[in-house]
C-alpha cells in the first residue's frame, strides 16, 4: 500500500442523512485502504442569534453526543471497524473541514439537496470543500427518492 492509502480519511457529519451516507462511505473505503477515519462535526455559536439560551459548552456537548450517535449507528453490525477518532470543532464548516483534511488521504462530505436560492444565500459546504481542500474530495449525493409506486400519475404522453 502506498503512503497516500495509509493516511486517514476525514469525513464531515452534521446529523442529517447525507452526513450519515458520507460516514458510511468513508468507513467502507477505510476498510479497503486499512486506514483510520476522522469524523468531524463543525459548529459555531452566536449567543446573539441562539434563541435556545444555551452556552457554547452545551452546544459543544450536543455536538459530541451527535458524533457518538452517528458513529455508533454507522458501525453497528460492522465487522473489521477501522480506527475512528471523533472531533467536534467550533468554526465555519468549510474552514474546519478543509483545515482538518490537510494531509489526509481524502475528505468525504455529503451534498444536501437545496434549490438555487438556498445555495445562493447559504452557499454549499461541499462546493467550497471541492474548491479549497488540499486533498481529494468525495461528495456523496443526497439519496434519490423513488417515485411512489401507488401513485396514479401517468407519464406524460409524447406530443405528436
C-alpha positions in Angstrom: 0.0 0.0 0.0 1.1 3.5 -0.8 1.6 6.1 1.9 -1.4 8.0 0.5 -3.6 5.0 1.2 -2.5 4.8 4.8 -3.3 8.5 5.5 -6.7 8.9 7.4 -9.9 9.7 5.7 -11.7 12.8 7.1 -15.5 12.8 6.9 -17.8 15.7 7.8 -21.0 14.8 9.6 -23.9 17.1 10.6 -26.6 14.8 12.0 -28.5 14.6 8.7 -29.0 11.7 6.3 -26.4 13.0 3.8 -23.8 13.1 6.6 -24.7 9.5 7.5 -24.3 8.4 3.9 -20.8 10.1 3.8 -19.8 8.4 7.0 -20.9 5.0 5.7 -19.0 5.5 2.5 -15.8 6.7 4.4 -15.9 3.7 6.7 -16.2 1.2 3.8 -13.4 3.0 2.0 -11.2 2.9 5.1 -11.8 -0.9 5.4 -10.5 -1.3 1.8 -7.5 1.0 2.5 -6.9 -0.2 6.0 -6.7 3.3 7.3 -8.2 5.4 10.1 -11.3 7.6 9.8 -11.5 11.0 11.4 -15.1 12.0 11.9 -15.6 15.8 12.2 -18.6 18.0 13.2 -18.0 21.7 12.8 -20.3 24.0 14.7 -20.5 27.7 15.6 -22.0 29.6 18.5 -23.5 33.0 18.2 -25.1 34.0 21.5 -27.0 36.9 19.9 -28.8 34.6 17.4 -29.1 31.5 19.5 -32.6 31.6 20.8 -32.3 28.4 22.8 -30.5 30.2 25.5 -27.7 27.7 25.9 -23.9 28.2 26.3 -21.2 27.3 23.8 -20.2 24.5 26.2 -23.7 23.0 25.8 -23.5 23.3 22.0 -20.1 21.5 22.2 -21.6 18.7 24.3 -24.5 18.3 21.9 -22.0 18.1 19.0 -20.1 15.4 20.9 -23.3 13.4 21.6 -24.3 13.6 18.0 -20.9 12.4 16.8 -21.1 9.4 19.2 -24.7 8.5 18.0 -23.7 8.8 14.3 -20.6 6.6 14.7 -22.4 4.0 16.8 -25.2 3.8 14.2 -22.8 3.6 11.3 -20.6 0.9 12.9 -23.4 -1.2 14.4 -23.2 -4.7 12.9 -20.0 -3.8 11.1 -17.1 -6.2 11.2 -13.5 -5.0 11.0 -14.2 -1.5 12.1 -11.4 0.9 11.2 -9.8 3.1 13.9 -12.1 6.1 14.4 -11.5 9.5 16.0 -14.2 12.0 16.6 -13.7 15.7 16.6 -16.1 18.4 17.5 -14.7 21.7 16.3 -16.1 25.2 16.7 -15.9 27.1 13.4 -17.2 27.5 9.9 -17.7 24.0 8.4 -15.8 24.9 5.2 -12.8 26.2 7.1 -12.8 23.5 9.7 -13.1 20.6 7.2 -10.5 21.9 4.7 -8.1 22.6 7.6 -8.6 19.2 9.3 -8.3 17.4 6.0 -4.8 18.9 5.3 -2.6 15.9 4.9 -5.5 13.4 4.8 -6.0 10.8 2.1 -9.3 12.4 1.3 -12.2 14.4 2.6 -15.7 12.9 2.3 -18.7 15.2 2.6 -22.4 14.8 1.8 -24.3 17.1 -0.5 -27.6 18.4 0.7 -30.4 19.0 -1.6 -31.4 22.6 -2.0 -32.6 24.9 -4.6 -30.6 27.7 -6.2 -31.8 30.2 -3.7 -30.5 28.1 -0.8 -27.1 27.8 -2.4 -27.0 31.4 -3.4 -27.8 32.6 0.1 -26.1 29.9 2.2 -23.6 28.5 -0.2 -22.6 24.9 -0.4 -20.1 23.3 2.1 -19.4 20.5 -0.4 -18.7 23.0 -3.2 -16.3 25.1 -1.1 -14.5 22.0 0.1 -14.0 20.8 -3.5 -12.5 24.2 -4.5 -10.3 24.7 -1.4 -9.3 21.3 0.1 -5.7 20.3 -0.5 -6.6 16.6 -0.8 -9.1 14.7 -3.0 -12.7 15.4 -2.0 -15.5 12.8 -2.4 -19.0 14.3 -2.4 -21.8 11.9 -1.6 -25.1 12.9 -3.2 -28.4 13.1 -1.4 -30.4 10.0 -1.7 -32.7 10.0 -4.7 -36.3 9.4 -3.6 -38.1 6.7 -5.6 -41.4 7.5 -7.1 -44.4 6.2 -5.2 -45.5 3.1 -7.0 -49.0 3.5 -5.8 -49.2 6.9 -7.4 -51.9 7.3 -10.0 -49.8 9.7 -12.0 -49.1 8.6 -15.5 -46.1 9.5 -17.7 -46.7 12.4 -20.0 -47.9 11.4 -23.4 -45.5 12.1 -26.3 -46.5 15.1 -28.3 -47.3 14.4 -31.9 
